[in-house]
Amino acid sequence: MLILTRKRGEGIAIGNDIRISILEIHGKSIRLGIQAPKHIPVHREEIYIKVQEQNRIAASESMKADYSSLALSLQQHGKKQ
C-alpha cells in the first residue's frame, strides 16, 4: 500500500487515466474528486462491498436453479429410456 500526504488542491495520478484530487478538508472528512474513464467503475467502498455480495448471492441462486433444472432434465431423460 502506498501512503501519501496531500493538501487541499493537490492530487494523485494513477496511471495515465485516473486522477484523484483533494477538494475539501473538514475535520475528519475529506472530499475527493475522481476522474477516470467511463469503463472503469468507481464506487465508495461500502457500496462496492454490497454490490459484490449481491453478485455472489445472484450467482449462487443462478447455480442452484441450473442444478435443479439439470437434475429435472436428467430425471426426465432417465424415465424415457
NUFIPA-907424 format. One record per atom (N, C-alpha, C, CB): residue number from 1; residue in one letter; x negated, y negated, z. Coordinates in steps of 0.2 Angstrom, whole numbers, plus 5000, padded with zeros to 4 digits. Glycine has a CB too. Layout:
<pts>
num->NUM | residu->a | X->X | Y->Y | Z->Z
...
</pts>
This chain:
<pts>
num->1 | residu->m | X->4996 | Y->5006 | Z->5000
num->1 | residu->m | X->5000 | Y->5000 | Z->5000
num->1 | residu->m | X->4996 | Y->4994 | Z->5000
num->1 | residu->m | X->5005 | Y->5000 | Z->5006
num->2 | residu->l | X->4997 | Y->4989 | Z->4996
num->2 | residu->l | X->4994 | Y->4983 | Z->4995
num->2 | residu->l | X->4997 | Y->4978 | Z->5000
num->2 | residu->l | X->4993 | Y->4980 | Z->4988
num->3 | residu->i | X->4994 | Y->4975 | Z->5004
num->3 | residu->i | X->4997 | Y->4970 | Z->5008
num->3 | residu->i | X->4994 | Y->4963 | Z->5007
num->3 | residu->i | X->4996 | Y->4971 | Z->5016
num->4 | residu->l | X->4999 | Y->4958 | Z->5005
num->4 | residu->l | X->4996 | Y->4951 | Z->5003
num->4 | residu->l | X->5000 | Y->4946 | Z->5008
num->4 | residu->l | X->4998 | Y->4950 | Z->4996
num->5 | residu->t | X->4996 | Y->4941 | Z->5008
num->5 | residu->t | X->4999 | Y->4935 | Z->5012
num->5 | residu->t | X->5001 | Y->4930 | Z->5006
num->5 | residu->t | X->4995 | Y->4932 | Z->5017
num->6 | residu->r | X->5007 | Y->4927 | Z->5006
num->6 | residu->r | X->5009 | Y->4922 | Z->5001
num->6 | residu->r | X->5013 | Y->4917 | Z->5005
num->6 | residu->r | X->5014 | Y->4925 | Z->4996
num->7 | residu->k | X->5012 | Y->4911 | Z->5002
num->7 | residu->k | X->5016 | Y->4905 | Z->5005
num->7 | residu->k | X->5022 | Y->4903 | Z->5000
num->7 | residu->k | X->5011 | Y->4899 | Z->5006
num->8 | residu->r | X->5026 | Y->4899 | Z->5002
num->8 | residu->r | X->5032 | Y->4897 | Z->4998
num->8 | residu->r | X->5029 | Y->4894 | Z->4991
num->8 | residu->r | X->5036 | Y->4892 | Z->5002
num->9 | residu->g | X->5032 | Y->4896 | Z->4986
num->9 | residu->g | X->5030 | Y->4893 | Z->4979
num->9 | residu->g | X->5024 | Y->4898 | Z->4976
num->9 | residu->g | X->5027 | Y->4886 | Z->4980
num->10 | residu->e | X->5021 | Y->4902 | Z->4980
num->10 | residu->e | X->5016 | Y->4907 | Z->4977
num->10 | residu->e | X->5020 | Y->4913 | Z->4975
num->10 | residu->e | X->5011 | Y->4908 | Z->4982
num->11 | residu->g | X->5016 | Y->4917 | Z->4971
num->11 | residu->g | X->5019 | Y->4923 | Z->4969
num->11 | residu->g | X->5015 | Y->4929 | Z->4968
num->11 | residu->g | X->5022 | Y->4922 | Z->4962
num->12 | residu->i | X->5017 | Y->4934 | Z->4965
num->12 | residu->i | X->5014 | Y->4941 | Z->4964
num->12 | residu->i | X->5015 | Y->4943 | Z->4957
num->12 | residu->i | X->5015 | Y->4946 | Z->4970
num->13 | residu->a | X->5010 | Y->4945 | Z->4954
num->13 | residu->a | X->5011 | Y->4948 | Z->4947
num->13 | residu->a | X->5010 | Y->4956 | Z->4948
num->13 | residu->a | X->5007 | Y->4945 | Z->4942
num->14 | residu->i | X->5015 | Y->4960 | Z->4945
num->14 | residu->i | X->5014 | Y->4967 | Z->4944
num->14 | residu->i | X->5014 | Y->4969 | Z->4937
num->14 | residu->i | X->5020 | Y->4971 | Z->4948
num->15 | residu->g | X->5008 | Y->4971 | Z->4935
num->15 | residu->g | X->5008 | Y->4972 | Z->4928
num->15 | residu->g | X->5009 | Y->4966 | Z->4924
num->15 | residu->g | X->5013 | Y->4978 | Z->4925
num->16 | residu->n | X->5011 | Y->4967 | Z->4917
num->16 | residu->n | X->5012 | Y->4961 | Z->4913
num->16 | residu->n | X->5019 | Y->4959 | Z->4913
num->16 | residu->n | X->5010 | Y->4963 | Z->4906
num->17 | residu->d | X->5023 | Y->4963 | Z->4916
num->17 | residu->d | X->5030 | Y->4961 | Z->4915
num->17 | residu->d | X->5034 | Y->4959 | Z->4921
num->17 | residu->d | X->5034 | Y->4967 | Z->4912
num->18 | residu->i | X->5031 | Y->4960 | Z->4927
num->18 | residu->i | X->5035 | Y->4959 | Z->4934
num->18 | residu->i | X->5032 | Y->4953 | Z->4938
num->18 | residu->i | X->5036 | Y->4965 | Z->4938
num->19 | residu->r | X->5036 | Y->4948 | Z->4940
num->19 | residu->r | X->5034 | Y->4943 | Z->4944
num->19 | residu->r | X->5038 | Y->4942 | Z->4950
num->19 | residu->r | X->5033 | Y->4936 | Z->4940
num->20 | residu->i | X->5035 | Y->4942 | Z->4956
num->20 | residu->i | X->5039 | Y->4940 | Z->4962
num->20 | residu->i | X->5036 | Y->4934 | Z->4965
num->20 | residu->i | X->5037 | Y->4946 | Z->4967
num->21 | residu->s | X->5041 | Y->4929 | Z->4966
num->21 | residu->s | X->5040 | Y->4923 | Z->4968
num->21 | residu->s | X->5043 | Y->4922 | Z->4975
num->21 | residu->s | X->5043 | Y->4917 | Z->4964
num->22 | residu->i | X->5039 | Y->4918 | Z->4980
num->22 | residu->i | X->5042 | Y->4917 | Z->4986
num->22 | residu->i | X->5045 | Y->4910 | Z->4986
num->22 | residu->i | X->5036 | Y->4916 | Z->4992
num->23 | residu->l | X->5052 | Y->4910 | Z->4986
num->23 | residu->l | X->5056 | Y->4904 | Z->4985
num->23 | residu->l | X->5057 | Y->4900 | Z->4992
num->23 | residu->l | X->5063 | Y->4906 | Z->4982
num->24 | residu->e | X->5059 | Y->4904 | Z->4997
num->24 | residu->e | X->5060 | Y->4900 | Z->5003
num->24 | residu->e | X->5058 | Y->4905 | Z->5009
num->24 | residu->e | X->5067 | Y->4898 | Z->5004
num->25 | residu->i | X->5056 | Y->4901 | Z->5015
num->25 | residu->i | X->5055 | Y->4905 | Z->5021
num->25 | residu->i | X->5059 | Y->4901 | Z->5026
num->25 | residu->i | X->5047 | Y->4905 | Z->5022
num->26 | residu->h | X->5063 | Y->4905 | Z->5030
num->26 | residu->h | X->5067 | Y->4903 | Z->5035
num->26 | residu->h | X->5066 | Y->4907 | Z->5041
num->26 | residu->h | X->5075 | Y->4902 | Z->5033
num->27 | residu->g | X->5062 | Y->4906 | Z->5046
num->27 | residu->g | X->5061 | Y->4910 | Z->5052
num->27 | residu->g | X->5059 | Y->4917 | Z->5050
num->27 | residu->g | X->5068 | Y->4911 | Z->5056
num->28 | residu->k | X->5062 | Y->4922 | Z->5051
num->28 | residu->k | X->5060 | Y->4929 | Z->5049
num->28 | residu->k | X->5063 | Y->4931 | Z->5042
num->28 | residu->k | X->5063 | Y->4934 | Z->5054
num->29 | residu->s | X->5066 | Y->4927 | Z->5039
num->29 | residu->s | X->5069 | Y->4928 | Z->5032
num->29 | residu->s | X->5065 | Y->4925 | Z->5027
num->29 | residu->s | X->5076 | Y->4926 | Z->5032
num->30 | residu->i | X->5064 | Y->4929 | Z->5021
num->30 | residu->i | X->5060 | Y->4926 | Z->5015
num->30 | residu->i | X->5065 | Y->4927 | Z->5009
num->30 | residu->i | X->5054 | Y->4930 | Z->5014
num->31 | residu->r | X->5066 | Y->4922 | Z->5005
num->31 | residu->r | X->5070 | Y->4923 | Z->4999
num->31 | residu->r | X->5065 | Y->4924 | Z->4993
num->31 | residu->r | X->5074 | Y->4916 | Z->4998
num->32 | residu->l | X->5066 | Y->4929 | Z->4990
num->32 | residu->l | X->5061 | Y->4931 | Z->4984
num->32 | residu->l | X->5065 | Y->4930 | Z->4978
num->32 | residu->l | X->5059 | Y->4938 | Z->4985
num->33 | residu->g | X->5061 | Y->4928 | Z->4973
num->33 | residu->g | X->5064 | Y->4928 | Z->4966
num->33 | residu->g | X->5060 | Y->4934 | Z->4962
num->33 | residu->g | X->5063 | Y->4921 | Z->4962
num->34 | residu->i | X->5063 | Y->4938 | Z->4958
num->34 | residu->i | X->5060 | Y->4943 | Z->4955
num->34 | residu->i | X->5062 | Y->4943 | Z->4947
num->34 | residu->i | X->5062 | Y->4950 | Z->4958
num->35 | residu->q | X->5057 | Y->4943 | Z->4943
num->35 | residu->q | X->5058 | Y->4943 | Z->4936
num->35 | residu->q | X->5055 | Y->4949 | Z->4934
num->35 | residu->q | X->5054 | Y->4937 | Z->4932
num->36 | residu->a | X->5059 | Y->4953 | Z->4930
num->36 | residu->a | X->5057 | Y->4960 | Z->4927
num->36 | residu->a | X->5061 | Y->4961 | Z->4921
num->36 | residu->a | X->5059 | Y->4965 | Z->4933
num->37 | residu->p | X->5059 | Y->4965 | Z->4917
num->37 | residu->p | X->5063 | Y->4967 | Z->4911
num->37 | residu->p | X->5069 | Y->4970 | Z->4912
num->37 | residu->p | X->5058 | Y->4971 | Z->4906
num->38 | residu->k | X->5074 | Y->4969 | Z->4908
num->38 | residu->k | X->5081 | Y->4972 | Z->4909
num->38 | residu->k | X->5081 | Y->4980 | Z->4910
num->38 | residu->k | X->5086 | Y->4970 | Z->4904
num->39 | residu->h | X->5076 | Y->4983 | Z->4907
num->39 | residu->h | X->5076 | Y->4990 | Z->4908
num->39 | residu->h | X->5073 | Y->4993 | Z->4914
num->39 | residu->h | X->5072 | Y->4993 | Z->4902
num->40 | residu->i | X->5071 | Y->4988 | Z->4918
num->40 | residu->i | X->5068 | Y->4990 | Z->4925
num->40 | residu->i | X->5073 | Y->4988 | Z->4930
num->40 | residu->i | X->5061 | Y->4987 | Z->4926
num->41 | residu->p | X->5076 | Y->4993 | Z->4934
num->41 | residu->p | X->5081 | Y->4991 | Z->4939
num->41 | residu->p | X->5078 | Y->4988 | Z->4945
num->41 | residu->p | X->5085 | Y->4998 | Z->4941
num->42 | residu->v | X->5081 | Y->4983 | Z->4948
num->42 | residu->v | X->5078 | Y->4980 | Z->4954
num->42 | residu->v | X->5084 | Y->4980 | Z->4959
num->42 | residu->v | X->5076 | Y->4973 | Z->4952
num->43 | residu->h | X->5083 | Y->4983 | Z->4964
num->43 | residu->h | X->5088 | Y->4984 | Z->4970
num->43 | residu->h | X->5085 | Y->4982 | Z->4976
num->43 | residu->h | X->5092 | Y->4991 | Z->4970
num->44 | residu->r | X->5089 | Y->4980 | Z->4981
num->44 | residu->r | X->5087 | Y->4979 | Z->4988
num->44 | residu->r | X->5086 | Y->4987 | Z->4990
num->44 | residu->r | X->5093 | Y->4976 | Z->4993
num->45 | residu->e | X->5082 | Y->4988 | Z->4995
num->45 | residu->e | X->5080 | Y->4995 | Z->4997
num->45 | residu->e | X->5086 | Y->4999 | Z->4999
num->45 | residu->e | X->5075 | Y->4995 | Z->5002
num->46 | residu->e | X->5090 | Y->4995 | Z->5003
num->46 | residu->e | X->5096 | Y->4999 | Z->5006
num->46 | residu->e | X->5101 | Y->5001 | Z->5001
num->46 | residu->e | X->5099 | Y->4994 | Z->5012
num->47 | residu->i | X->5102 | Y->4997 | Z->4996
num->47 | residu->i | X->5106 | Y->4998 | Z->4990
num->47 | residu->i | X->5103 | Y->5004 | Z->4986
num->47 | residu->i | X->5107 | Y->4992 | Z->4986
num->48 | residu->y | X->5097 | Y->5004 | Z->4985
num->48 | residu->y | X->5093 | Y->5009 | Z->4981
num->48 | residu->y | X->5094 | Y->5016 | Z->4985
num->48 | residu->y | X->5086 | Y->5008 | Z->4980
num->49 | residu->i | X->5093 | Y->5016 | Z->4991
num->49 | residu->i | X->5094 | Y->5022 | Z->4995
num->49 | residu->i | X->5101 | Y->5025 | Z->4994
num->49 | residu->i | X->5092 | Y->5021 | Z->5003
num->50 | residu->k | X->5106 | Y->5021 | Z->4995
num->50 | residu->k | X->5113 | Y->5023 | Z->4994
num->50 | residu->k | X->5115 | Y->5026 | Z->4987
num->50 | residu->k | X->5118 | Y->5017 | Z->4996
num->51 | residu->v | X->5112 | Y->5022 | Z->4982
num->51 | residu->v | X->5113 | Y->5025 | Z->4975
num->51 | residu->v | X->5110 | Y->5032 | Z->4974
num->51 | residu->v | X->5110 | Y->5020 | Z->4970
num->52 | residu->q | X->5104 | Y->5033 | Z->4977
num->52 | residu->q | X->5100 | Y->5039 | Z->4977
num->52 | residu->q | X->5105 | Y->5044 | Z->4980
num->52 | residu->q | X->5093 | Y->5039 | Z->4980
num->53 | residu->e | X->5107 | Y->5043 | Z->4986
num->53 | residu->e | X->5111 | Y->5048 | Z->4990
num->53 | residu->e | X->5118 | Y->5050 | Z->4986
num->53 | residu->e | X->5113 | Y->5045 | Z->4997
num->54 | residu->q | X->5121 | Y->5045 | Z->4983
num->54 | residu->q | X->5127 | Y->5046 | Z->4979
num->54 | residu->q | X->5125 | Y->5050 | Z->4973
num->54 | residu->q | X->5130 | Y->5039 | Z->4977
num->55 | residu->n | X->5119 | Y->5049 | Z->4970
num->55 | residu->n | X->5117 | Y->5053 | Z->4964
num->55 | residu->n | X->5116 | Y->5060 | Z->4966
num->55 | residu->n | X->5111 | Y->5050 | Z->4961
num->56 | residu->r | X->5113 | Y->5061 | Z->4972
num->56 | residu->r | X->5112 | Y->5068 | Z->4974
num->56 | residu->r | X->5118 | Y->5072 | Z->4976
num->56 | residu->r | X->5107 | Y->5068 | Z->4981
num->57 | residu->i | X->5123 | Y->5068 | Z->4979
num->57 | residu->i | X->5130 | Y->5071 | Z->4980
num->57 | residu->i | X->5133 | Y->5073 | Z->4974
num->57 | residu->i | X->5134 | Y->5066 | Z->4984
num->58 | residu->a | X->5133 | Y->5068 | Z->4969
num->58 | residu->a | X->5137 | Y->5069 | Z->4962
num->58 | residu->a | X->5133 | Y->5075 | Z->4959
num->58 | residu->a | X->5136 | Y->5063 | Z->4958
num->59 | residu->a | X->5127 | Y->5076 | Z->4959
num->59 | residu->a | X->5123 | Y->5081 | Z->4955
num->59 | residu->a | X->5125 | Y->5088 | Z->4959
num->59 | residu->a | X->5116 | Y->5080 | Z->4955
num->60 | residu->s | X->5125 | Y->5088 | Z->4965
num->60 | residu->s | X->5127 | Y->5094 | Z->4969
num->60 | residu->s | X->5134 | Y->5096 | Z->4968
num->60 | residu->s | X->5126 | Y->5093 | Z->4977
num->61 | residu->e | X->5138 | Y->5092 | Z->4968
num->61 | residu->e | X->5145 | Y->5093 | Z->4966
num->61 | residu->e | X->5146 | Y->5096 | Z->4959
num->61 | residu->e | X->5150 | Y->5087 | Z->4967
num->62 | residu->s | X->5142 | Y->5093 | Z->4954
num->62 | residu->s | X->5142 | Y->5095 | Z->4947
num->62 | residu->s | X->5140 | Y->5102 | Z->4947
num->62 | residu->s | X->5138 | Y->5090 | Z->4943
num->63 | residu->m | X->5134 | Y->5103 | Z->4950
num->63 | residu->m | X->5131 | Y->5110 | Z->4950
num->63 | residu->m | X->5136 | Y->5115 | Z->4953
num->63 | residu->m | X->5125 | Y->5110 | Z->4954
num->64 | residu->k | X->5140 | Y->5114 | Z->4958
num->64 | residu->k | X->5145 | Y->5118 | Z->4961
num->64 | residu->k | X->5150 | Y->5120 | Z->4956
num->64 | residu->k | X->5148 | Y->5115 | Z->4968
num->65 | residu->a | X->5152 | Y->5114 | Z->4953
num->65 | residu->a | X->5158 | Y->5115 | Z->4948
num->65 | residu->a | X->5155 | Y->5120 | Z->4942
num->65 | residu->a | X->5160 | Y->5109 | Z->4945
num->66 | residu->d | X->5149 | Y->5119 | Z->4940
num->66 | residu->d | X->5146 | Y->5123 | Z->4935
num->66 | residu->d | X->5145 | Y->5130 | Z->4937
num->66 | residu->d | X->5139 | Y->5120 | Z->4933
num->67 | residu->y | X->5143 | Y->5131 | Z->4943
num->67 | residu->y | X->5143 | Y->5138 | Z->4945
num->67 | residu->y | X->5150 | Y->5141 | Z->4946
num->67 | residu->y | X->5139 | Y->5138 | Z->4952
num->68 | residu->s | X->5154 | Y->5138 | Z->4948
num->68 | residu->s | X->5161 | Y->5140 | Z->4949
num->68 | residu->s | X->5164 | Y->5142 | Z->4942
num->68 | residu->s | X->5166 | Y->5135 | Z->4952
num->69 | residu->s | X->5163 | Y->5138 | Z->4937
num->69 | residu->s | X->5165 | Y->5139 | Z->4930
num->69 | residu->s | X->5161 | Y->5145 | Z->4927
num->69 | residu->s | X->5164 | Y->5132 | Z->4926
num->70 | residu->l | X->5155 | Y->5145 | Z->4928
num->70 | residu->l | X->5151 | Y->5151 | Z->4926
num->70 | residu->l | X->5154 | Y->5157 | Z->4929
num->70 | residu->l | X->5144 | Y->5150 | Z->4927
num->71 | residu->a | X->5155 | Y->5157 | Z->4935
num->71 | residu->a | X->5157 | Y->5163 | Z->4939
num->71 | residu->a | X->5164 | Y->5166 | Z->4936
num->71 | residu->a | X->5158 | Y->5162 | Z->4946
num->72 | residu->l | X->5168 | Y->5161 | Z->4935
num->72 | residu->l | X->5175 | Y->5162 | Z->4932
num->72 | residu->l | X->5174 | Y->5165 | Z->4925
num->72 | residu->l | X->5179 | Y->5156 | Z->4932
num->73 | residu->s | X->5170 | Y->5162 | Z->4921
num->73 | residu->s | X->5169 | Y->5165 | Z->4914
num->73 | residu->s | X->5166 | Y->5172 | Z->4914
num->73 | residu->s | X->5164 | Y->5160 | Z->4911
num->74 | residu->l | X->5162 | Y->5173 | Z->4919
num->74 | residu->l | X->5159 | Y->5180 | Z->4919
num->74 | residu->l | X->5164 | Y->5185 | Z->4921
num->74 | residu->l | X->5153 | Y->5180 | Z->4924
num->75 | residu->q | X->5168 | Y->5183 | Z->4926
num->75 | residu->q | X->5174 | Y->5187 | Z->4928
num->75 | residu->q | X->5178 | Y->5189 | Z->4923
num->75 | residu->q | X->5178 | Y->5184 | Z->4934
num->76 | residu->q | X->5180 | Y->5184 | Z->4919
num->76 | residu->q | X->5185 | Y->5185 | Z->4913
num->76 | residu->q | X->5182 | Y->5189 | Z->4908
num->76 | residu->q | X->5187 | Y->5178 | Z->4910
num->77 | residu->h | X->5175 | Y->5188 | Z->4907
num->77 | residu->h | X->5172 | Y->5192 | Z->4902
num->77 | residu->h | X->5171 | Y->5199 | Z->4904
num->77 | residu->h | X->5165 | Y->5189 | Z->4900
num->78 | residu->g | X->5170 | Y->5200 | Z->4910
num->78 | residu->g | X->5170 | Y->5207 | Z->4913
num->78 | residu->g | X->5177 | Y->5211 | Z->4912
num->78 | residu->g | X->5168 | Y->5207 | Z->4920
num->79 | residu->k | X->5182 | Y->5207 | Z->4913
num->79 | residu->k | X->5189 | Y->5210 | Z->4913
num->79 | residu->k | X->5191 | Y->5212 | Z->4906
num->79 | residu->k | X->5194 | Y->5206 | Z->4915
num->80 | residu->k | X->5188 | Y->5209 | Z->4901
num->80 | residu->k | X->5189 | Y->5210 | Z->4894
num->80 | residu->k | X->5186 | Y->5216 | Z->4891
num->80 | residu->k | X->5187 | Y->5204 | Z->4889
num->81 | residu->q | X->5181 | Y->5219 | Z->4895
num->81 | residu->q | X->5177 | Y->5224 | Z->4892
num->81 | residu->q | X->5180 | Y->5231 | Z->4895
num->81 | residu->q | X->5170 | Y->5224 | Z->4895
</pts>
